[in-house]
Amino acid sequence: MWKDTEVTRRLGLAAPIVQGPFGGGISSVELVVAVSESGGLGSFGVHHLGAAGIRDVAGRIRARTSRPFALNLWIPLDDADDPRIDDAQFARNAALLQPYFTELGLAMPPRPERFAPRYAEQIEAVLAARPAVFSFVFGIASPEVLARCRELGIVTLGAATTVDEAIALEKAGVDMVVATGSEAGGHRVSFLRGADESLSGTFSLVPQVADAVRIPVIAAGGIADARGIAAALTLGAHAVQIGTAFLACEESNANPAHRGLLFSPDARHTGLTRVFSGRLARGIENRLMRELQPHADRLPGYPVQNWFMGALKKAAAEQERGDLMSLWCGQSAALLRHRDARSLMTALVNETSALLDKG
């Protein structure tokens, strides 16, 4: 009974479970396929990819599964598509980060022509790929894009961290809303107010959003087992989105050191910081977070800081230096038990059925 919701009917899913999309290269085709083939909605975060990369990812997913999947983009917020930073600001930030580059044996990369792919090219590639779902964060896709999605039969899914954001998404014509609580790992995807002002917890936010909008609500943040799923559905959600539990699976593209730390006592201690990307995000507290936090107000915003840290994090991952990586993690990592996605999906479905179908 609990598996029959507006979300499962609309998307053709066997269970109302959405795998959270991971940006920055930690999504994987293997994870998307495993989740979608298990009856959930696999998702791939493509905000770091150009048009060719998006086409390649969509093609590789389709070669492995005929089941629905989602592609996720970041809507340009503020000046993110064409950031304003002068050479002096660039040099100051490079000098701040130079000791870490040196420690990892890296040369500081020169200033690029662009700090991130062009959104206009990304969205055209997503529309051409025609995934079952186009999900997005940090804002609302334009009316033109939403209209094209309707024409192409693509379901749209926007993220909200407040009730007002959920209402704005519904008014714009978005099909479904992900109500994202502050317990979630990764980025706080606020867009109407500052991320620091949009930190409602999941189980406070979900029933308020469910009361405020008529479109299906998907609960996200701090959900890692059947108890979280049952609670979210009871509070009015039509599905759940789970991130950290899937990130910890061997199919994800997270570095092995990162995945291992998700099962460690360190994962009990997470913090919100802008030091890794220029935007507020939750991860396991480590040395780099602590040392850069006093400089957070002077760091450039996204995508400039994200570009600086990209090369640094890549080398740290290759050297298994968890102290110098971004270790995205939600607040419920202590509940993790499964290390492969199919086993996780099976457990989530069976254990939620035991809770809900049997009263």
N, C-alpha and C positions, 0 to 999 in steps of 0.2 A: 504493500500500500504506500509506504513512504517514498518509494521510487517513482511513483506516478505523479509528477508535478508538471506545471506549465513549462518549466525549463526542459525536462526530459522529453516531453511531447513535442515541443517546438524544434528541438535539436536532434531528436532521434537517438537519445542516450538510453542506456540500460540503467544508469544510476545518476542521481543529481550531484555529481562530483566533478569539479573543474580543477585541473592542474594549473596552479599559478604560473604565469609566464615570467621567465627569468631573462633579464637583459644582460648586456655586457658579455655575451658569449657563453653563459652557463646553461642556457637552454640546449637541448639536443634533440635530433630527429628520433633517436632511440627512445627517449623518454616520452615524447609525444605519441609515438606509435604504441608503446606499451600501455599508456593510459587509455588512448582511444580504442585500442583492441580489447581492453578490459571493460569497456562500456562507459567510461567517463569521457570528458572533453580534454584532450591533450592540447597544450598551448605552447607557442614558440615566440619568445620576445625578439623582435627583429629591429629594434630601434637603432642598434649599432651597425646595421648592414645597409649597404647601398642597394640600388635596384637589382643589380645582377645577383647579389647575395640573397636577396629575398626570393627571386625567381628560383634560384638553386635550391634553397631550403624547401619551398613549397613543392617543387618537383620531386625531391628526395622523400618527403613525407608521403606524397601520393603514390610513389613507387612501392611503398611498404604497407599502406593501409587505404581502404576505401571508406573508412569511418570518418565522421566529422572531426575537424580540428580548428583551432583558432590561431590567427597571427595577431600579434600585439605591437602597437606603435605608441610612441610618446608624442602627444600633441605639442607643438611649439608653445612654450610658456615664456612670457616676457620677450627677451631678445635671443632665445635659445637657438633659433635657426640662423642667426647672423650676429653672434655675440660681439659686444663692443669692448675691446681690451687693447690698450696701446702697448708699444714696445717696452716702455718703462715698467708697466704693470706685469707684463710677461716676464721680464728679466727678474723682477723682485720675487715672483713666485718660483721661478726656476732656482734662484739662489736659496730659497727656503727649503726646497726639496733636494737640492744637490747632494747633501750628505747621505741621503738614502739611496740615491742612484749610485753614488760612489761605493757604498757598502755592498751593493749587489753587483758591482763591476760593470755598471752601465754608463754610457755617455749620455748627457742630457740631449734629447732629440731637438732638432731645430724647429722653429715655429712653422706650423703647417699652413697651407693655403686655406683650409677649412678645418674646424675642430670636430665636425660631425657630418654625416650625410645630409643632403637636402631633403627636407620633409616632402616637398612636392613630388620629387622623384620616387621617394619611398611609397607614398600613398598610391601613386599610379601603379607601382609594381604589386602592391597588395590587392588592389582592385582587379588587376589583370590575372592574379593568381586565383581569385574567387574562392577563398576559404569559406567553410561553412559559417565561420564567425570572424568578424573583425572586432577585436577588443582594443581599447585605448585608455590611456591615463593622462593626467595633467591637463585636462580640459575636455572640450567637446569638439568632435569633428564638425567641419563646416556643413551648412545645409546642403550644399552641392554634393559633398561626399556622402552624406547620409541618404540623399535621394538616389545617388548612383548605387549605393548598397542595396536599397530597396528594389531597384530595377534588376539588379543582378542576383537577388535572392540571398544576399549576405546578411546574417543577423548581426546587429551592432550591440556592443557591450561596453558601457562606460563605467569608470570607477568613481566613487564618491566617498569622501571622508566626513561629510556633514550632511544633514538633512537638506539644507539649501542646495548643495551640489546635486543631490539626487533629484530634487524637484527640477532643477535647471536641465538635467539630462533628459528627464521625461518630457518637459516642455519642448525641447529641441527635436523630439521624435526618436530618441535612442530606444532600442527595443528592450534592453535589460540593464540593470544597474548592479554593480558589485559594491556593497556597503563594506568599506574597508576600515577596520578598527586599528587602533594604535598598537595593538599587540603584534601586528604583522611584521615579518622580517622584510628587509629591503626598503625601497623608497616610500615615503609618505607622499601620496599622489594628489595632494590638495591643489585647488586652482581658483577658488573664489576668495579665500582668505589665506594668510600665511600658514605654512605647515605647523608652526609652533602653536597656532591658535585652533588647530583642527585635530585634536588628539583624543576624541571620544573612543572609549573602548568598544569592542565588537558587540558585546551583549547589551550595551546601552544603545548603540547606534542602530542595530538591526531592527528592533521593534518600532523605533521611531520612523525609520525609513519605510518600513512595511506599512505603517499607518498613513504615511504622507504621499505615497505614490501608488499607482495602479499597475505599473509594469512589474514583471517578476524581479525579485530581489535575491541576489546571491551574496551570502555572508562570507567574509574573509577576515583573517587575523586571529591567530591563536588557536586555530582549529587543527588538531593533529590526530584525533582518534574518533571513535564512534560516539563517545559522549558529547564531543563538540558538535558533531553533525546533528545528533538528536536535539541538542539544545537549540541550535540555530533554526532548525525546521520548526520546532515548537514555538519559537519567537516570531515566526512569520516568513522566514526565508524559504525560497523555492529550490535552493541548491546551495552548496558551499564551494568555496575556492580554497584549496589547500596548497601552501607553498613549501614551507620548510620540510615537511615530511617527504615530499617528492624530491626536493633538492638533495636530501640525504641519501637518495637511492643511487645505486651504482650506474644506472642509465643516464643520470644527469651529467652535464659537462662541468660540474664543479670539480675543482682540484681534489685529489684524494685526501690531502691534509685538511682541507675545508670540510669535506664530508665526515672525516674522522672526528673533528672537533665538535660537530653537531651532536655526537653521541657522548661527549665528554662533560665533566662537571663545568668546564669553562662556558658551555652554552647556557648555563643558568644566569650568566651575567651579560646582558646585552645593553647597548646604549644607543641613543639617537645622536647622529653626528652629520655634519656637512663635509667633513674633511676628505672623503673619498671621491665625491662626485660634484660637490658644490650644491647639492640638494640634501635635505634632511632624510636620513635613512637609518634603519635599525640593523645592527650587527653585533657580533660578539666583541666585547671590549678587548683590545689588544694594545701592544706598544705604540703602533703608529697612530691609532685613534687618540691615545692619551697624550702623546707628544705633540700632535698637531692641533689638538682641541683648543689650547690657548690662543692659537692664531686663526681660529675659524672665521672670525668676523672680517679678517683681511684677505681671506682666500677668494679667488675668482669664483663666479657661479658656474652652473652647468651651461654648456658642455666643456668649458675651458679646463676646469679642475678635473673633470672626468678624463679628458685627453691626457693631461699630465700624469694622472694616476694610472692610466691604462697600461703604459709601458712599464711602470714600476710594479704594478700588480702582476703583470704577466711574468716578469722575471722572478718575483717573489714566489709565485706559484710553481714555476719550474724548479726552483731551489727548495721548495717545500718550507718556505719561511712564513709560517702562519702569523708571525709578529708584524709582518709588513704587507699583509693582504687585507682586502675587504672581505669580511666573513659574515655575509648576510645570514640572519637568523632571527626567527620570531621568538616570542616569549614562552612557547610551549615545547621547546626542544626536549625537555626532560621526559616527555611522553613518547618519544620516538622508540620504535621497536624493530622496524622493518628496513632492510637495506636493498630491496629490489621492488620495482614499481608494481609488478603483477601481484606479488604477495601482499603488498600494502593495499592495493585495490580490493583483493579478496577479503582481507581482514576488515577493512572499512565497511564493505557491503554486508558481510556476515554478522559482524558485531552490531552494526546499526539495526539490522533486521531483528536481532535478538532483543534489542532495547525497545524498538518501536512496534514491530509487527506482533510481538508477544506481550505487548502492554507494559 
